[in-house]
Amino acid sequence: LEGLLKNGVVHIPVTSSFVQLTKDLDVAWAEFVSQDKQHKDLHVFANGMGYEYRGVNARDYKETFHVKAGYKLPRKHSTIDLLFIETAKSVLIDSVPLVADFAESLSEIAGRDMRAFVTAHTDQWLSRSLNYPPRTEEQVNAGENVLALRHIDKGLTFHIAETDPGLMVLWNGEWIPVEHTEGFIHGYGGMLTQYYTKG
């Protein structure tokens, strides 16, 4: 909690099995991304779940997949799809005690049982995998070299893995780099977390 209050981010140690699970998710996501877009579009984005693509001309050029516990595969799907979705759901399940413990540490500040509050809504928890395709030389020369635009996350966010560095958290008016360290997940509070803990 001290790290969260000081730097806006907390580093939470995880087991080797959880580390392996996140690596499995990385591999499964890369396999999913490698499929053609027509196939990926079968996973229609609806109700906060599914595949989302923002094209090369978008400022926030990326592809994203949102998985919740209740996500159902489309009738026509590949074994790659199945492995990715099942692995993402496994990450959600295995992260419950980690998130619950962290939420409990916020209870005194919030003046309420944050553990009970957060775990009562696990059906709304989201595993979000992102791919930021590399920028072309023309885009970089045009000043479009920022992969992820500044944005506000809604709830508790846990950064579990990355293939390239660059994540930063705005805290007390200063951008704090978050360096991913194997064996840890990195948690930070979004809009609702700051609301319930009064900042």
C-alpha angles and dihedrals in degrees: 000000000000091000091049093052093045103040105013092245135081126205112218121193116230135192123265089247091057090048089053091049091054090049089051088052091051091053093045091049092050089052091050092049090052091064120096117273094241089062094044090052088065085079093075114202108240137140090014093303137098140042122329127187127191109191134234092269094055117100089227096048108184148110121237138184121203115200126186127177090260097052112130123202118239116255090253107055139139131237086249089059092049094050093048095049094045091048092049090051090049089055089053092050095046093047094059097091092043093052092041092054091048092048090051090058088060094054098091092051093044095045091227140078098275092176092061092041095052098041092049088071105045089130086070096049112118134211106203121191119189136191120193107194114218117268119246120243089252092055093049091049089051090056095255094126097119109104100191122033120223110270143157119248115218106223138355111335124199118192104207106170145356139182095207131030126240109103113138132179123210108226127167090346095308131103108235118199113229111210112201112231122193111244093035140079119209120226130193135169124252130197098295093043090054090047095053094043092044092244 
